[in-house]
Amino acid sequence: MQTMDARGGVELTLSARGAGYAAIQQCLALQSEILPLTRVETFFGVTPLAANAHSWYLGALGEIVVAEKLEQLSDEWRVINGVPAGIGGTDIDHVVVGPSGVFTINTRAHANKKVWAAGLALRINGFKSDYVGNAQDEAARASKLLTSAVGRPVVVTPFIVMVGISEMNYGLRRPDVDTVTSRGILRNLTHRKSVLSADEVVEIADVASRRGTWHRDAVVLDDTQSLVERFERLRSEVDAASHRRKAWVIAGKLGLVAASLWAGVQVVEMVAEVLAGNM
C-alpha cells in the first residue's frame, strides 16, 4: 500500500507515529491554554508545565522510556506505538508482534511509588487502580480488530509496564495481567515459547501498522513531527527549569553556610574582645 503524508489524503501506516502520541497531544493542548513564563519566573526556575498537564507529561515520558526499551528487541519483532484504537483520542500505548505472539502494552508512570500486584488487584502506594481491567479491555479490542483484519483468530496478550516506581511487589496469586517494570519488559516478552512464524509476524505487523485496522478515521490528520518537536522543546524547558531550581537551592544552602560562618566569626571576635577587656 502506498503511504503519503496526510495532505495527500492517502492512508498512512502508524510506523512514523512516535511513542506517547495521544499523551503528547493532550499535554500540548493544555499547555496552549496558559500564558508563557515571564523572564523573572524563568530566571528563578518556575516550571513552564501547566498543573493540569503534569500527568499527561509524565505519561508521555513513560511511554517514551518503554518505546526505547522495545527498540532493543531483535529484528524478529515489530513495534507500533500510539495505536489509535477506539473513538476519539484514545490509544493503545504499544502493540508488539513477535515470535512469542501479539501483545498490547499499557504503560503507567508513577515516580517513586510502591506497586503491589496480585490477581485482578493492582495497588499504587496502597490505593486501588483500574489498570488491570483497562489492560484486559485493550487486549480484547485489539484481538477483535486484528482478527477481523487478518481473517483468522489473533490472540493478544496484555501487559502493564510500570515506569519510575520505587518498588514492585507481588501477592501470592499471580497477576491476571503480567505487570513488570520497564527494566523487565524485554525479558518477559522474549522468554516465551514461539507461537508465530516469521511470515505470520510480518503479516500481522503489517495489518497492525495500518490506521484503518484500528480507527474509523483511516487518514492521519495530525502533524506527528511537529507535535514531537514541540514536546521536545517543552521537555527541554522543563528540565532547564528544574536545573535552575536546584541551582537556587544549592546557592541558598551555601549562603546559609556562609552566613553561619560569618556569624561564627563575629561571635568569636566578640568573645575575644570581652576576654581581652577582662584581663
Residue pairs with C-beta under 8 A, 6 or more apart in sequence:
1 11
1 13
1 210
2 10
3 10
3 11
3 12
3 13
4 10
4 12
5 12
6 12
6 219
6 220
6 221
6 222
6 223
9 219
10 219
11 210
11 211
11 212
11 218
11 219
11 220
12 211
12 219
12 220
13 209
13 210
13 211
14 80
14 81
14 82
14 83
14 84
14 208
14 209
14 210
14 211
15 80
15 209
16 224
17 80
17 81
17 82
17 83
17 220
17 224
18 24
18 64
18 67
18 81
18 82
18 224
18 227
18 228
19 60
19 63
19 64
19 66
19 67
19 68
19 81
19 82
19 93
19 94
20 59
20 60
20 61
20 62
20 63
20 64
20 67
20 81
20 82
20 93
20 231
21 81
21 82
21 91
21 224
21 227
22 82
22 84
22 89
22 90
22 91
23 56
23 57
23 59
23 60
23 63
24 56
24 60
24 227
24 228
24 231
25 89
25 222
25 227
26 53
26 56
26 89
27 53
27 56
27 57
27 60
27 231
27 234
28 227
28 230
28 231
28 234
30 50
30 52
30 53
30 56
31 48
31 49
31 50
31 53
31 234
33 50
34 50
36 48
37 46
37 48
42 48
42 241
42 244
43 244
44 244
44 245
44 248
45 241
45 242
45 243
45 244
45 245
45 246
45 247
45 248
46 241
47 238
47 241
47 242
48 234
48 237
48 238
48 241
49 57
49 234
49 238
57 234
57 238
58 109
58 111
58 164
59 107
59 109
60 231
61 109
61 163
61 235
62 107
62 108
62 109
62 163
62 164
62 182
63 81
63 82
63 93
63 94
63 107
65 107
65 109
65 163
65 164
65 182
66 93
66 94
66 105
66 107
66 161
66 163
66 182
66 185
67 79
67 81
67 94
69 182
69 183
69 185
69 186
70 77
70 79
70 94
70 96
70 105
70 185
70 186
71 79
72 186
73 79
73 96
73 98
73 186
73 189
73 190
76 98
76 99
76 198
76 201
77 96
77 97
77 98
77 99
77 189
77 201
78 96
78 97
78 98
78 201
78 202
78 205
78 208
78 209
79 94
79 95
79 96
79 97
80 94
80 95
80 96
80 97
80 205
80 208
80 209
81 93
81 94
82 91
82 92
82 93
82 94
83 91
83 92
83 94
83 95
83 142
83 208
83 214
84 90
84 91
84 211
84 214
84 215
85 91
85 92
85 138
85 141
85 142
85 145
85 214
85 215
86 141
86 214
86 215
87 216
92 104
92 105
92 106
92 138
92 142
93 104
93 105
93 106
93 107
94 104
94 105
94 107
95 102
95 103
95 104
95 105
95 142
95 208
96 102
96 103
96 104
96 105
96 189
97 103
97 196
97 201
97 204
97 205
97 208
98 189
98 190
98 196
98 201
99 194
99 195
99 196
99 198
99 201
100 189
100 190
100 192
100 193
100 194
100 195
100 196
101 155
101 156
101 157
101 192
101 195
101 196
102 142
102 143
102 146
102 154
102 155
102 156
102 157
102 196
102 204
102 208
103 156
103 157
103 158
103 159
103 189
104 135
104 138
104 139
104 142
104 156
104 157
104 158
104 159
105 158
105 159
105 160
105 161
105 185
106 131
106 134
106 135
106 138
106 158
106 159
106 160
106 161
107 161
107 163
108 129
108 131
108 160
108 161
108 162
108 163
109 162
109 163
109 164
110 124
110 125
110 162
110 163
110 164
110 165
111 164
111 165
112 164
112 165
112 166
113 124
113 125
113 164
113 165
113 166
114 124
114 125
114 126
114 165
114 166
114 167
114 169
115 122
115 123
115 124
115 162
115 165
115 167
115 168
115 169
115 179
116 122
116 123
116 126
116 169
116 170
116 171
117 123
117 160
117 168
117 169
117 170
117 171
117 175
117 179
118 170
118 171
118 172
118 173
118 174
118 175
119 171
119 173
119 174
119 175
119 176
120 132
120 133
120 176
121 128
121 132
121 171
122 128
122 129
122 131
122 132
122 160
122 175
122 179
123 129
131 160
131 177
131 179
132 160
132 175
132 176
132 177
132 179
135 158
135 159
135 160
135 177
136 158
136 176
136 177
138 158
139 156
139 157
139 158
140 156
142 156
143 153
143 154
143 155
143 156
145 213
145 214
146 154
146 156
146 204
146 207
146 208
146 213
147 153
147 154
149 207
149 210
149 213
150 203
150 204
150 207
154 204
157 178
158 177
158 178
159 177
159 178
159 179
159 180
159 185
159 188
159 189
160 177
160 178
160 179
160 180
161 179
161 180
161 181
161 182
161 185
162 168
162 179
162 180
162 181
162 182
163 181
163 182
165 181
168 179
168 180
168 181
178 188
180 188
196 204
207 213
210 218
211 217
211 218
211 219
211 220
212 218
